[in-house]
Amino acid sequence: MPTRTSSARWEGDLKSGAGTVSTGSGSFQGSYSFPSRFESGEGTNPEELIAAAHAACFSMAFSNGLAKAGFTPTSVETTAAVQFGPVEGGFAITRIDLTSRGDVPGIDAGEFDKIAAEAKAGCPISKALAAVEITLDAKLV
């Protein structure tokens, strides 16, 4: 399996500095700053990138689980909401809420829920973030 890389560059101090982040594949490059991370400023932030990675990973893992169970999903759409804020000793990601909607012909709600839970537990990003509470709201549409 290949090793994936991304990079970031930061210039200046925490509050007035700014940086750029990019993926090794070149598919994404964005700016980030104190306002984009701790306020509602322009640009991206590490937590938003973690949310994107988690939503993508879960959607793929869920689709794979459905296929292994004999179901071909028309679509799986997932949003990950990463909660980030102050904790004792600094800042931390405190919770991740996954919301997923799946259009899966021929499956019943019970089987759908079971496979969704297995995907949440088995997704490599979920495993990497296991120190954080991860919730799942998966619905068959």
Solvent accessible surface area in square Angstrom, and as a share of the most:
residue,aa,sasa,rsa
1,M,228,1.02
2,P,81,0.51
3,T,123,0.72
4,R,195,0.71
5,T,92,0.53
6,S,75,0.48
7,S,71,0.46
8,A,67,0.52
9,R,158,0.58
10,W,85,0.30
11,E,99,0.44
12,G,64,0.61
13,D,89,0.46
14,L,108,0.54
15,K,142,0.60
16,S,96,0.62
17,G,8,0.08
18,A,54,0.42
19,G,8,0.08
20,T,60,0.35
21,V,20,0.12
22,S,31,0.20
23,T,47,0.28
24,G,57,0.54
25,S,97,0.63
26,G,63,0.60
27,S,98,0.63
28,F,76,0.32
29,Q,133,0.59
30,G,17,0.16
31,S,62,0.40
32,Y,35,0.13
33,S,22,0.14
34,F,32,0.13
35,P,50,0.32
36,S,7,0.05
37,R,84,0.31
38,F,63,0.26
39,E,109,0.49
40,S,118,0.76
41,G,30,0.29
42,E,166,0.74
43,G,42,0.40
44,T,10,0.06
45,N,26,0.13
46,P,45,0.28
47,E,13,0.06
48,E,93,0.42
49,L,58,0.29
50,I,52,0.26
51,A,14,0.11
52,A,60,0.47
53,A,44,0.34
54,H,0,0.00
55,A,15,0.12
56,A,56,0.43
57,C,21,0.12
58,F,0,0.00
59,S,22,0.14
60,M,142,0.64
61,A,26,0.20
62,F,0,0.00
63,S,36,0.23
64,N,77,0.40
65,G,21,0.20
66,L,0,0.00
67,A,61,0.47
68,K,163,0.69
69,A,46,0.36
70,G,67,0.64
71,F,44,0.18
72,T,112,0.65
73,P,29,0.18
74,T,95,0.55
75,S,45,0.29
76,V,24,0.14
77,E,121,0.54
78,T,22,0.13
79,T,90,0.52
80,A,12,0.09
81,A,42,0.33
82,V,28,0.16
83,Q,69,0.31
84,F,57,0.24
85,G,15,0.14
86,P,107,0.68
87,V,65,0.37
88,E,180,0.81
89,G,89,0.85
90,G,34,0.32
91,F,113,0.47
92,A,36,0.28
93,I,37,0.19
94,T,67,0.39
95,R,92,0.33
96,I,0,0.00
97,D,30,0.15
98,L,1,0.01
99,T,50,0.29
100,S,0,0.00
101,R,76,0.28
102,G,0,0.00
103,D,51,0.26
104,V,6,0.04
105,P,83,0.52
106,G,78,0.75
107,I,15,0.08
108,D,93,0.48
109,A,61,0.47
110,G,50,0.48
111,E,55,0.25
112,F,1,0.00
113,D,76,0.39
114,K,110,0.46
115,I,6,0.03
116,A,1,0.01
117,A,55,0.43
118,E,93,0.42
119,A,7,0.06
120,K,57,0.24
121,A,74,0.58
122,G,36,0.34
123,C,0,0.00
124,P,89,0.56
125,I,51,0.26
126,S,8,0.05
127,K,129,0.55
128,A,84,0.65
129,L,32,0.16
130,A,76,0.59
131,A,110,0.85
132,V,27,0.16
133,E,103,0.46
134,I,25,0.13
135,T,48,0.28
136,L,51,0.25
137,D,57,0.30
138,A,19,0.15
139,K,106,0.45
140,L,62,0.31
141,V,111,0.64
